[in-house]
């Protein structure tokens, strides 16, 4: 099965995407951090694109923020595609 990426004109970075969905879920950074059992700075680093989303947290973040997995995966792949193109 081949995953086809949707190209969005209004692309946002993974950090902005996560912050938007955390806010839509009604969670503070502290509450999200407690749910993931991490320091609040971890959430801040994700939202400011200072750290990638660790694979072990993908499912939990998707569930907590109520992000459909397909939408989350598309954002992550589009972000990585843009980063790779910067180096080519």
PDB file of N, CA, C and O in Angstrom:
ATOM      1  N   UNK A   1       0.850  -1.178   0.000  1.00  0.00           N
ATOM      2  CA  UNK A   1       0.000   0.000   0.000  1.00  0.00           C
ATOM      3  C   UNK A   1       0.894   1.238   0.000  1.00  0.00           C
ATOM      4  O   UNK A   1       1.754   1.401   0.865  1.00  0.00           O
ATOM      5  N   UNK A   2       0.679   2.080  -0.957  1.00  0.00           N
ATOM      6  CA  UNK A   2       1.472   3.298  -1.063  1.00  0.00           C
ATOM      7  C   UNK A   2       0.717   4.455  -0.437  1.00  0.00           C
ATOM      8  O   UNK A   2      -0.445   4.699  -0.762  1.00  0.00           O
ATOM      9  N   UNK A   3       1.379   5.164   0.459  1.00  0.00           N
ATOM     10  CA  UNK A   3       0.777   6.330   1.095  1.00  0.00           C
ATOM     11  C   UNK A   3       0.983   7.539   0.191  1.00  0.00           C
ATOM     12  O   UNK A   3       2.114   7.886  -0.150  1.00  0.00           O
ATOM     13  N   UNK A   4      -0.092   8.160  -0.183  1.00  0.00           N
ATOM     14  CA  UNK A   4       0.007   9.363  -1.001  1.00  0.00           C
ATOM     15  C   UNK A   4      -0.105  10.579  -0.096  1.00  0.00           C
ATOM     16  O   UNK A   4      -1.060  10.720   0.668  1.00  0.00           O
ATOM     17  N   UNK A   5       0.884  11.450  -0.195  1.00  0.00           N
ATOM     18  CA  UNK A   5       0.901  12.642   0.635  1.00  0.00           C
ATOM     19  C   UNK A   5       0.037  13.725   0.016  1.00  0.00           C
ATOM     20  O   UNK A   5       0.051  13.943  -1.195  1.00  0.00           O
ATOM     21  N   UNK A   6      -0.703  14.391   0.863  1.00  0.00           N
ATOM     22  CA  UNK A   6      -1.470  15.548   0.405  1.00  0.00           C
ATOM     23  C   UNK A   6      -0.573  16.762   0.549  1.00  0.00           C
ATOM     24  O   UNK A   6       0.045  16.974   1.592  1.00  0.00           O
ATOM     25  N   UNK A   7      -0.511  17.540  -0.486  1.00  0.00           N
ATOM     26  CA  UNK A   7       0.285  18.763  -0.444  1.00  0.00           C
ATOM     27  C   UNK A   7      -0.636  19.912  -0.062  1.00  0.00           C
ATOM     28  O   UNK A   7      -1.605  20.207  -0.762  1.00  0.00           O
ATOM     29  N   UNK A   8      -0.328  20.543   1.033  1.00  0.00           N
ATOM     30  CA  UNK A   8      -1.152  21.635   1.519  1.00  0.00           C
ATOM     31  C   UNK A   8      -0.490  22.962   1.201  1.00  0.00           C
ATOM     32  O   UNK A   8       0.702  23.150   1.445  1.00  0.00           O
ATOM     33  N   UNK A   9      -1.273  23.878   0.655  1.00  0.00           N
ATOM     34  CA  UNK A   9      -0.746  25.213   0.375  1.00  0.00           C
ATOM     35  C   UNK A   9      -0.415  25.935   1.670  1.00  0.00           C
ATOM     36  O   UNK A   9       0.564  26.678   1.740  1.00  0.00           O
ATOM     37  N   UNK A  10      -1.224  25.717   2.689  1.00  0.00           N
ATOM     38  CA  UNK A  10      -1.023  26.379   3.976  1.00  0.00           C
ATOM     39  C   UNK A  10      -0.309  25.447   4.941  1.00  0.00           C
ATOM     40  O   UNK A  10      -0.773  25.229   6.061  1.00  0.00           O
ATOM     41  N   UNK A  11       0.814  24.900   4.510  1.00  0.00           N
ATOM     42  CA  UNK A  11       1.598  23.978   5.323  1.00  0.00           C
ATOM     43  C   UNK A  11       2.072  24.655   6.597  1.00  0.00           C
ATOM     44  O   UNK A  11       2.494  25.811   6.579  1.00  0.00           O
ATOM     45  N   UNK A  12       2.001  23.925   7.701  1.00  0.00           N
ATOM     46  CA  UNK A  12       2.582  24.425   8.951  1.00  0.00           C
ATOM     47  C   UNK A  12       3.570  23.395   9.464  1.00  0.00           C
ATOM     48  O   UNK A  12       3.425  22.200   9.206  1.00  0.00           O
ATOM     49  N   UNK A  13       4.560  23.853  10.180  1.00  0.00           N
ATOM     50  CA  UNK A  13       5.582  22.960  10.716  1.00  0.00           C
ATOM     51  C   UNK A  13       4.952  21.996  11.717  1.00  0.00           C
ATOM     52  O   UNK A  13       3.847  22.223  12.211  1.00  0.00           O
ATOM     53  N   UNK A  14       5.666  20.934  12.000  1.00  0.00           N
ATOM     54  CA  UNK A  14       5.168  19.961  12.977  1.00  0.00           C
ATOM     55  C   UNK A  14       4.968  20.623  14.334  1.00  0.00           C
ATOM     56  O   UNK A  14       3.994  20.327  15.027  1.00  0.00           O
ATOM     57  N   UNK A  15       5.864  21.504  14.720  1.00  0.00           N
ATOM     58  CA  UNK A  15       5.728  22.178  16.010  1.00  0.00           C
ATOM     59  C   UNK A  15       4.453  23.008  16.094  1.00  0.00           C
ATOM     60  O   UNK A  15       3.715  22.934  17.076  1.00  0.00           O
ATOM     61  N   UNK A  16       4.204  23.796  15.058  1.00  0.00           N
ATOM     62  CA  UNK A  16       2.985  24.615  15.026  1.00  0.00           C
ATOM     63  C   UNK A  16       1.745  23.728  14.958  1.00  0.00           C
ATOM     64  O   UNK A  16       0.723  24.035  15.572  1.00  0.00           O
ATOM     65  N   UNK A  17       1.838  22.641  14.220  1.00  0.00           N
ATOM     66  CA  UNK A  17       0.751  21.671  14.101  1.00  0.00           C
ATOM     67  C   UNK A  17       0.422  21.080  15.475  1.00  0.00           C
ATOM     68  O   UNK A  17      -0.746  20.980  15.851  1.00  0.00           O
ATOM     69  N   UNK A  18       1.459  20.692  16.218  1.00  0.00           N
ATOM     70  CA  UNK A  18       1.244  20.114  17.554  1.00  0.00           C
ATOM     71  C   UNK A  18       0.652  21.138  18.518  1.00  0.00           C
ATOM     72  O   UNK A  18      -0.263  20.825  19.279  1.00  0.00           O
ATOM     73  N   UNK A  19       1.174  22.356  18.483  1.00  0.00           N
ATOM     74  CA  UNK A  19       0.654  23.394  19.371  1.00  0.00           C
ATOM     75  C   UNK A  19      -0.818  23.673  19.072  1.00  0.00           C
ATOM     76  O   UNK A  19      -1.633  23.792  19.986  1.00  0.00           O
ATOM     77  N   UNK A  20      -1.148  23.774  17.796  1.00  0.00           N
ATOM     78  CA  UNK A  20      -2.531  24.016  17.395  1.00  0.00           C
ATOM     79  C   UNK A  20      -3.447  22.912  17.933  1.00  0.00           C
ATOM     80  O   UNK A  20      -4.502  23.200  18.498  1.00  0.00           O
ATOM     81  N   UNK A  21      -3.050  21.669  17.760  1.00  0.00           N
ATOM     82  CA  UNK A  21      -3.895  20.553  18.182  1.00  0.00           C
ATOM     83  C   UNK A  21      -3.928  20.386  19.699  1.00  0.00           C
ATOM     84  O   UNK A  21      -4.933  19.943  20.255  1.00  0.00           O
ATOM     85  N   UNK A  22      -2.837  20.738  20.364  1.00  0.00           N
ATOM     86  CA  UNK A  22      -2.852  20.701  21.838  1.00  0.00           C
ATOM     87  C   UNK A  22      -3.852  21.715  22.351  1.00  0.00           C
ATOM     88  O   UNK A  22      -4.644  21.420  23.246  1.00  0.00           O
ATOM     89  N   UNK A  23      -3.817  22.909  21.785  1.00  0.00           N
ATOM     90  CA  UNK A  23      -4.770  23.951  22.191  1.00  0.00           C
ATOM     91  C   UNK A  23      -6.209  23.554  21.877  1.00  0.00           C
ATOM     92  O   UNK A  23      -7.108  23.780  22.687  1.00  0.00           O
ATOM     93  N   UNK A  24      -6.430  22.962  20.697  1.00  0.00           N
ATOM     94  CA  UNK A  24      -7.776  22.510  20.344  1.00  0.00           C
ATOM     95  C   UNK A  24      -8.276  21.424  21.302  1.00  0.00           C
ATOM     96  O   UNK A  24      -9.476  21.313  21.556  1.00  0.00           O
ATOM     97  N   UNK A  25      -7.349  20.631  21.825  1.00  0.00           N
ATOM     98  CA  UNK A  25      -7.707  19.586  22.791  1.00  0.00           C
ATOM     99  C   UNK A  25      -7.917  20.158  24.189  1.00  0.00           C
ATOM    100  O   UNK A  25      -8.349  19.448  25.097  1.00  0.00           O
ATOM    101  N   UNK A  26      -7.607  21.452  24.359  1.00  0.00           N
ATOM    102  CA  UNK A  26      -7.813  22.107  25.648  1.00  0.00           C
ATOM    103  C   UNK A  26      -6.773  21.755  26.696  1.00  0.00           C
ATOM    104  O   UNK A  26      -7.056  21.779  27.894  1.00  0.00           O
ATOM    105  N   UNK A  27      -5.561  21.427  26.242  1.00  0.00           N
ATOM    106  CA  UNK A  27      -4.491  21.051  27.166  1.00  0.00           C
ATOM    107  C   UNK A  27      -3.422  22.128  27.251  1.00  0.00           C
ATOM    108  O   UNK A  27      -3.105  22.785  26.259  1.00  0.00           O
ATOM    109  N   UNK A  28      -2.878  22.298  28.425  1.00  0.00           N
ATOM    110  CA  UNK A  28      -1.704  23.157  28.593  1.00  0.00           C
ATOM    111  C   UNK A  28      -0.468  22.309  28.313  1.00  0.00           C
ATOM    112  O   UNK A  28      -0.546  21.082  28.243  1.00  0.00           O
ATOM    113  N   UNK A  29       0.672  22.975  28.155  1.00  0.00           N
ATOM    114  CA  UNK A  29       1.921  22.225  27.988  1.00  0.00           C
ATOM    115  C   UNK A  29       2.174  21.347  29.209  1.00  0.00           C
ATOM    116  O   UNK A  29       2.625  20.209  29.080  1.00  0.00           O
ATOM    117  N   UNK A  30       1.886  21.877  30.381  1.00  0.00           N
ATOM    118  CA  UNK A  30       2.111  21.113  31.612  1.00  0.00           C
ATOM    119  C   UNK A  30       1.222  19.872  31.650  1.00  0.00           C
ATOM    120  O   UNK A  30       1.687  18.793  32.018  1.00  0.00           O
ATOM    121  N   UNK A  31      -0.039  20.011  31.280  1.00  0.00           N
ATOM    122  CA  UNK A  31      -0.953  18.869  31.287  1.00  0.00           C
ATOM    123  C   UNK A  31      -0.533  17.808  30.269  1.00  0.00           C
ATOM    124  O   UNK A  31      -0.582  16.611  30.552  1.00  0.00           O
ATOM    125  N   UNK A  32      -0.117  18.260  29.079  1.00  0.00           N
ATOM    126  CA  UNK A  32       0.348  17.319  28.051  1.00  0.00           C
ATOM    127  C   UNK A  32       1.602  16.591  28.533  1.00  0.00           C
ATOM    128  O   UNK A  32       1.746  15.385  28.332  1.00  0.00           O
ATOM    129  N   UNK A  33       2.504  17.336  29.168  1.00  0.00           N
ATOM    130  CA  UNK A  33       3.734  16.738  29.682  1.00  0.00           C
ATOM    131  C   UNK A  33       3.434  15.692  30.757  1.00  0.00           C
ATOM    132  O   UNK A  33       4.034  14.617  30.772  1.00  0.00           O
ATOM    133  N   UNK A  34       2.508  16.015  31.649  1.00  0.00           N
ATOM    134  CA  UNK A  34       2.146  15.060  32.699  1.00  0.00           C
ATOM    135  C   UNK A  34       1.572  13.784  32.099  1.00  0.00           C
ATOM    136  O   UNK A  34       1.878  12.684  32.559  1.00  0.00           O
ATOM    137  N   UNK A  35       0.746  13.930  31.080  1.00  0.00           N
ATOM    138  CA  UNK A  35       0.133  12.765  30.428  1.00  0.00           C
ATOM    139  C   UNK A  35       1.192  11.893  29.750  1.00  0.00           C
ATOM    140  O   UNK A  35       1.083  10.667  29.748  1.00  0.00           O
ATOM    141  N   UNK A  36       2.210  12.529  29.179  1.00  0.00           N
ATOM    142  CA  UNK A  36       3.296  11.792  28.523  1.00  0.00           C
ATOM    143  C   UNK A  36       4.396  11.377  29.491  1.00  0.00           C
ATOM    144  O   UNK A  36       5.304  10.631  29.126  1.00  0.00           O
ATOM    145  N   UNK A  37       4.312  11.862  30.718  1.00  0.00           N
ATOM    146  CA  UNK A  37       5.327  11.613  31.751  1.00  0.00           C
ATOM    147  C   UNK A  37       6.703  12.144  31.308  1.00  0.00           C
ATOM    148  O   UNK A  37       7.721  11.455  31.374  1.00  0.00           O
ATOM    149  N   UNK A  38       6.675  13.405  30.855  1.00  0.00           N
ATOM    150  CA  UNK A  38       7.902  14.093  30.451  1.00  0.00           C
ATOM    151  C   UNK A  38       7.898  15.484  31.087  1.00  0.00           C
ATOM    152  O   UNK A  38       6.897  15.907  31.667  1.00  0.00           O
ATOM    153  N   UNK A  39       8.996  16.172  30.977  1.00  0.00           N
ATOM    154  CA  UNK A  39       9.117  17.536  31.487  1.00  0.00           C
ATOM    155  C   UNK A  39       8.383  18.484  30.527  1.00  0.00           C
ATOM    156  O   UNK A  39       8.392  18.253  29.318  1.00  0.00           O
ATOM    157  N   UNK A  40       7.749  19.543  31.044  1.00  0.00           N
ATOM    158  CA  UNK A  40       7.073  20.508  30.155  1.00  0.00           C
ATOM    159  C   UNK A  40       7.988  21.107  29.084  1.00  0.00           C
ATOM    160  O   UNK A  40       7.517  21.497  28.016  1.00  0.00           O
ATOM    161  N   UNK A  41       9.282  21.180  29.362  1.00  0.00           N
ATOM    162  CA  UNK A  41      10.227  21.706  28.371  1.00  0.00           C
ATOM    163  C   UNK A  41      10.256  20.817  27.129  1.00  0.00           C
ATOM    164  O   UNK A  41      10.514  21.298  26.025  1.00  0.00           O
ATOM    165  N   UNK A  42       9.995  19.533  27.305  1.00  0.00           N
ATOM    166  CA  UNK A  42       9.937  18.614  26.175  1.00  0.00           C
ATOM    167  C   UNK A  42       8.836  19.048  25.206  1.00  0.00           C
ATOM    168  O   UNK A  42       9.053  19.079  23.994  1.00  0.00           O
ATOM    169  N   UNK A  43       7.658  19.381  25.736  1.00  0.00           N
ATOM    170  CA  UNK A  43       6.538  19.828  24.906  1.00  0.00           C
ATOM    171  C   UNK A  43       6.906  21.138  24.216  1.00  0.00           C
ATOM    172  O   UNK A  43       6.637  21.315  23.028  1.00  0.00           O
ATOM    173  N   UNK A  44       7.516  22.046  24.956  1.00  0.00           N
ATOM    174  CA  UNK A  44       7.949  23.327  24.393  1.00  0.00           C
ATOM    175  C   UNK A  44       8.939  23.100  23.247  1.00  0.00           C
ATOM    176  O   UNK A  44       8.832  23.737  22.199  1.00  0.00           O
ATOM    177  N   UNK A  45       9.890  22.203  23.445  1.00  0.00           N
ATOM    178  CA  UNK A  45      10.882  21.919  22.402  1.00  0.00           C
ATOM    179  C   UNK A  45      10.231  21.345  21.145  1.00  0.00           C
ATOM    180  O   UNK A  45      10.621  21.686  20.028  1.00  0.00           O
ATOM    181  N   UNK A  46       9.236  20.470  21.330  1.00  0.00           N
ATOM    182  CA  UNK A  46       8.517  19.927  20.168  1.00  0.00           C
ATOM    183  C   UNK A  46       7.811  21.043  19.417  1.00  0.00           C
ATOM    184  O   UNK A  46       7.891  21.129  18.192  1.00  0.00           O
ATOM    185  N   UNK A  47       7.119  21.894  20.161  1.00  0.00           N
ATOM    186  CA  UNK A  47       6.319  22.955  19.543  1.00  0.00           C
ATOM    187  C   UNK A  47       7.165  24.045  18.894  1.00  0.00           C
ATOM    188  O   UNK A  47       6.690  24.768  18.018  1.00  0.00           O
ATOM    189  N   UNK A  48       8.409  24.158  19.322  1.00  0.00           N
ATOM    190  CA  UNK A  48       9.315  25.151  18.736  1.00  0.00           C
ATOM    191  C   UNK A  48      10.285  24.518  17.734  1.00  0.00           C
ATOM    192  O   UNK A  48      11.288  25.119  17.349  1.00  0.00           O
ATOM    193  N   UNK A  49       9.960  23.295  17.327  1.00  0.00           N
ATOM    194  CA  UNK A  49      10.768  22.557  16.343  1.00  0.00           C
ATOM    195  C   UNK A  49      12.224  22.407  16.756  1.00  0.00           C
ATOM    196  O   UNK A  49      13.115  22.384  15.907  1.00  0.00           O
ATOM    197  N   UNK A  50      12.464  22.305  18.049  1.00  0.00           N
ATOM    198  CA  UNK A  50      13.823  22.120  18.551  1.00  0.00           C
ATOM    199  C   UNK A  50      14.148  20.648  18.773  1.00  0.00           C
ATOM    200  O   UNK A  50      15.298  20.286  19.021  1.00  0.00           O
ATOM    201  N   UNK A  51      13.116  19.797  18.680  1.00  0.00           N
ATOM    202  CA  UNK A  51      13.307  18.357  18.853  1.00  0.00           C
ATOM    203  C   UNK A  51      12.272  17.631  18.003  1.00  0.00           C
ATOM    204  O   UNK A  51      11.142  18.095  17.850  1.00  0.00           O
ATOM    205  N   UNK A  52      12.674  16.484  17.452  1.00  0.00           N
ATOM    206  CA  UNK A  52      11.690  15.703  16.691  1.00  0.00           C
ATOM    207  C   UNK A  52      10.762  14.954  17.642  1.00  0.00           C
ATOM    208  O   UNK A  52      11.082  14.766  18.816  1.00  0.00           O
ATOM    209  N   UNK A  53       9.631  14.537  17.136  1.00  0.00           N
ATOM    210  CA  UNK A  53       8.697  13.758  17.952  1.00  0.00           C
ATOM    211  C   UNK A  53       9.230  12.330  18.030  1.00  0.00           C
ATOM    212  O   UNK A  53       9.324  11.653  17.006  1.00  0.00           O
ATOM    213  N   UNK A  54       9.578  11.865  19.225  1.00  0.00           N
ATOM    214  CA  UNK A  54      10.061  10.479  19.348  1.00  0.00           C
ATOM    215  C   UNK A  54       8.962   9.494  18.946  1.00  0.00           C
ATOM    216  O   UNK A  54       7.791   9.677  19.277  1.00  0.00           O
ATOM    217  N   UNK A  55       9.358   8.467  18.241  1.00  0.00           N
ATOM    218  CA  UNK A  55       8.393   7.473  17.770  1.00  0.00           C
ATOM    219  C   UNK A  55       7.565   6.889  18.904  1.00  0.00           C
ATOM    220  O   UNK A  55       6.386   6.589  18.714  1.00  0.00           O
ATOM    221  N   UNK A  56       8.152   6.724  20.060  1.00  0.00           N
ATOM    222  CA  UNK A  56       7.424   6.109  21.181  1.00  0.00           C
ATOM    223  C   UNK A  56       6.266   6.977  21.683  1.00  0.00           C
ATOM    224  O   UNK A  56       5.394   6.487  22.400  1.00  0.00           O
ATOM    225  N   UNK A  57       6.253   8.258  21.311  1.00  0.00           N
ATOM    226  CA  UNK A  57       5.195   9.167  21.762  1.00  0.00           C
ATOM    227  C   UNK A  57       4.134   9.455  20.698  1.00  0.00           C
ATOM    228  O   UNK A  57       3.134  10.112  20.989  1.00  0.00           O
ATOM    229  N   UNK A  58       4.337   8.975  19.478  1.00  0.00           N
ATOM    230  CA  UNK A  58       3.419   9.303  18.385  1.00  0.00           C
ATOM    231  C   UNK A  58       1.979   8.895  18.669  1.00  0.00           C
ATOM    232  O   UNK A  58       1.065   9.706  18.522  1.00  0.00           O
ATOM    233  N   UNK A  59       1.772   7.656  19.071  1.00  0.00           N
ATOM    234  CA  UNK A  59       0.403   7.163  19.294  1.00  0.00           C
ATOM    235  C   UNK A  59      -0.269   7.908  20.437  1.00  0.00           C
ATOM    236  O   UNK A  59      -1.444   8.260  20.340  1.00  0.00           O
ATOM    237  N   UNK A  60       0.461   8.152  21.518  1.00  0.00           N
ATOM    238  CA  UNK A  60      -0.111   8.827  22.684  1.00  0.00           C
ATOM    239  C   UNK A  60      -0.465  10.274  22.348  1.00  0.00           C
ATOM    240  O   UNK A  60      -1.535  10.749  22.730  1.00  0.00           O
ATOM    241  N   UNK A  61       0.410  10.976  21.645  1.00  0.00           N
ATOM    242  CA  UNK A  61       0.125  12.365  21.265  1.00  0.00           C
ATOM    243  C   UNK A  61      -1.081  12.411  20.331  1.00  0.00           C
ATOM    244  O   UNK A  61      -1.954  13.266  20.479  1.00  0.00           O
ATOM    245  N   UNK A  62      -1.126  11.496  19.375  1.00  0.00           N
ATOM    246  CA  UNK A  62      -2.253  11.432  18.455  1.00  0.00           C
ATOM    247  C   UNK A  62      -3.560  11.260  19.220  1.00  0.00           C
ATOM    248  O   UNK A  62      -4.559  11.909  18.909  1.00  0.00           O
ATOM    249  N   UNK A  63      -3.548  10.399  20.204  1.00  0.00           N
ATOM    250  CA  UNK A  63      -4.745  10.144  21.015  1.00  0.00           C
ATOM    251  C   UNK A  63      -5.082  11.356  21.894  1.00  0.00           C
ATOM    252  O   UNK A  63      -6.228  11.806  21.918  1.00  0.00           O
ATOM    253  N   UNK A  64      -4.095  11.875  22.608  1.00  0.00           N
ATOM    254  CA  UNK A  64      -4.312  12.999  23.528  1.00  0.00           C
ATOM    255  C   UNK A  64      -4.833  14.238  22.823  1.00  0.00           C
ATOM    256  O   UNK A  64      -5.734  14.912  23.322  1.00  0.00           O
ATOM    257  N   UNK A  65      -4.263  14.537  21.657  1.00  0.00           N
ATOM    258  CA  UNK A  65      -4.598  15.754  20.937  1.00  0.00           C
ATOM    259  C   UNK A  65      -5.758  15.533  19.960  1.00  0.00           C
ATOM    260  O   UNK A  65      -6.192  16.461  19.276  1.00  0.00           O
ATOM    261  N   UNK A  66      -6.245  14.312  19.907  1.00  0.00           N
ATOM    262  CA  UNK A  66      -7.351  13.939  19.008  1.00  0.00           C
ATOM    263  C   UNK A  66      -7.013  14.215  17.537  1.00  0.00           C
ATOM    264  O   UNK A  66      -7.830  14.735  16.777  1.00  0.00           O
ATOM    265  N   UNK A  67      -5.788  13.853  17.166  1.00  0.00           N
ATOM    266  CA  UNK A  67      -5.341  14.010  15.782  1.00  0.00           C
ATOM    267  C   UNK A  67      -5.505  12.656  15.093  1.00  0.00           C
ATOM    268  O   UNK A  67      -4.938  11.664  15.552  1.00  0.00           O
ATOM    269  N   UNK A  68      -6.264  12.596  14.008  1.00  0.00           N
ATOM    270  CA  UNK A  68      -6.321  11.323  13.272  1.00  0.00           C
ATOM    271  C   UNK A  68      -4.902  10.910  12.857  1.00  0.00           C
ATOM    272  O   UNK A  68      -4.121  11.734  12.381  1.00  0.00           O
ATOM    273  N   UNK A  69      -4.587   9.643  13.041  1.00  0.00           N
ATOM    274  CA  UNK A  69      -3.216   9.183  12.766  1.00  0.00           C
ATOM    275  C   UNK A  69      -2.762   9.509  11.346  1.00  0.00           C
ATOM    276  O   UNK A  69      -1.614   9.902  11.134  1.00  0.00           O
ATOM    277  N   UNK A  70      -3.653   9.348  10.382  1.00  0.00           N
ATOM    278  CA  UNK A  70      -3.280   9.625   8.991  1.00  0.00           C
ATOM    279  C   UNK A  70      -2.876  11.088   8.823  1.00  0.00           C
ATOM    280  O   UNK A  70      -1.904  11.385   8.129  1.00  0.00           O
ATOM    281  N   UNK A  71      -3.606  11.994   9.445  1.00  0.00           N
ATOM    282  CA  UNK A  71      -3.302  13.429   9.356  1.00  0.00           C
ATOM    283  C   UNK A  71      -1.949  13.721  10.017  1.00  0.00           C
ATOM    284  O   UNK A  71      -1.149  14.494   9.491  1.00  0.00           O
ATOM    285  N   UNK A  72      -1.701  13.097  11.174  1.00  0.00           N
ATOM    286  CA  UNK A  72      -0.439  13.278  11.894  1.00  0.00           C
ATOM    287  C   UNK A  72       0.729  12.778  11.034  1.00  0.00           C
ATOM    288  O   UNK A  72       1.746  13.458  10.901  1.00  0.00           O
ATOM    289  N   UNK A  73       0.574  11.600  10.462  1.00  0.00           N
ATOM    290  CA  UNK A  73       1.629  11.019   9.631  1.00  0.00           C
ATOM    291  C   UNK A  73       1.898  11.906   8.419  1.00  0.00           C
ATOM    292  O   UNK A  73       3.055  12.142   8.069  1.00  0.00           O
ATOM    293  N   UNK A  74       0.847  12.397   7.779  1.00  0.00           N
ATOM    294  CA  UNK A  74       1.025  13.275   6.613  1.00  0.00           C
ATOM    295  C   UNK A  74       1.799  14.530   6.978  1.00  0.00           C
ATOM    296  O   UNK A  74       2.663  14.969   6.219  1.00  0.00           O
ATOM    297  N   UNK A  75       1.494  15.119   8.149  1.00  0.00           N
ATOM    298  CA  UNK A  75       2.228  16.313   8.562  1.00  0.00           C
ATOM    299  C   UNK A  75       3.695  15.986   8.792  1.00  0.00           C
ATOM    300  O   UNK A  75       4.572  16.723   8.340  1.00  0.00           O
ATOM    301  N   UNK A  76       3.971  14.891   9.487  1.00  0.00           N
ATOM    302  CA  UNK A  76       5.360  14.507   9.760  1.00  0.00           C
ATOM    303  C   UNK A  76       6.121  14.247   8.467  1.00  0.00           C
ATOM    304  O   UNK A  76       7.260  14.690   8.318  1.00  0.00           O
ATOM    305  N   UNK A  77       5.502  13.532   7.530  1.00  0.00           N
ATOM    306  CA  UNK A  77       6.177  13.231   6.275  1.00  0.00           C
ATOM    307  C   UNK A  77       6.392  14.480   5.430  1.00  0.00           C
ATOM    308  O   UNK A  77       7.450  14.636   4.820  1.00  0.00           O
ATOM    309  N   UNK A  78       5.412  15.364   5.387  1.00  0.00           N
ATOM    310  CA  UNK A  78       5.585  16.616   4.642  1.00  0.00           C
ATOM    311  C   UNK A  78       6.682  17.471   5.248  1.00  0.00           C
ATOM    312  O   UNK A  78       7.440  18.111   4.520  1.00  0.00           O
ATOM    313  N   UNK A  79       6.779  17.492   6.567  1.00  0.00           N
ATOM    314  CA  UNK A  79       7.835  18.242   7.243  1.00  0.00           C
ATOM    315  C   UNK A  79       9.206  17.685   6.869  1.00  0.00           C
ATOM    316  O   UNK A  79      10.125  18.435   6.539  1.00  0.00           O
ATOM    317  N   UNK A  80       9.331  16.368   6.925  1.00  0.00           N
ATOM    318  CA  UNK A  80      10.617  15.751   6.591  1.00  0.00           C
ATOM    319  C   UNK A  80      10.962  15.955   5.117  1.00  0.00           C
ATOM    320  O   UNK A  80      12.124  16.176   4.776  1.00  0.00           O
ATOM    321  N   UNK A  81       9.969  15.883   4.255  1.00  0.00           N
ATOM    322  CA  UNK A  81      10.208  16.103   2.833  1.00  0.00           C
ATOM    323  C   UNK A  81      10.750  17.518   2.602  1.00  0.00           C
ATOM    324  O   UNK A  81      11.692  17.705   1.832  1.00  0.00           O
ATOM    325  N   UNK A  82      10.162  18.499   3.260  1.00  0.00           N
ATOM    326  CA  UNK A  82      10.636  19.881   3.110  1.00  0.00           C
ATOM    327  C   UNK A  82      12.071  20.034   3.617  1.00  0.00           C
ATOM    328  O   UNK A  82      12.885  20.715   2.994  1.00  0.00           O
ATOM    329  N   UNK A  83      12.374  19.394   4.752  1.00  0.00           N
ATOM    330  CA  UNK A  83      13.735  19.482   5.302  1.00  0.00           C
ATOM    331  C   UNK A  83      14.753  18.847   4.361  1.00  0.00           C
ATOM    332  O   UNK A  83      15.838  19.390   4.155  1.00  0.00           O
ATOM    333  N   UNK A  84      14.401  17.697   3.793  1.00  0.00           N
ATOM    334  CA  UNK A  84      15.291  17.014   2.886  1.00  0.00           C
ATOM    335  C   UNK A  84      15.548  17.857   1.633  1.00  0.00           C
ATOM    336  O   UNK A  84      16.683  17.947   1.165  1.00  0.00           O
ATOM    337  N   UNK A  85      14.499  18.469   1.094  1.00  0.00           N
ATOM    338  CA  UNK A  85      14.630  19.290  -0.111  1.00  0.00           C
ATOM    339  C   UNK A  85      15.535  20.492   0.110  1.00  0.00           C
ATOM    340  O   UNK A  85      16.154  20.987  -0.832  1.00  0.00           O
ATOM    341  N   UNK A  86      15.615  20.966   1.357  1.00  0.00           N
ATOM    342  CA  UNK A  86      16.501  22.094   1.661  1.00  0.00           C
ATOM    343  C   UNK A  86      17.958  21.721   1.413  1.00  0.00           C
ATOM    344  O   UNK A  86      18.777  22.589   1.110  1.00  0.00           O
ATOM    345  N   UNK A  87      18.285  20.442   1.539  1.00  0.00           N
ATOM    346  CA  UNK A  87      19.669  19.993   1.398  1.00  0.00           C
ATOM    347  C   UNK A  87      19.997  19.489   0.001  1.00  0.00           C
ATOM    348  O   UNK A  87      21.156  19.205  -0.302  1.00  0.00           O
ATOM    349  N   UNK A  88      18.999  19.377  -0.839  1.00  0.00           N
ATOM    350  CA  UNK A  88      19.246  18.849  -2.209  1.00  0.00           C
ATOM    351  C   UNK A  88      19.456  19.967  -3.201  1.00  0.00           C
ATOM    352  O   UNK A  88      19.674  19.710  -4.385  1.00  0.00           O
TER     353      UNK A  88
END
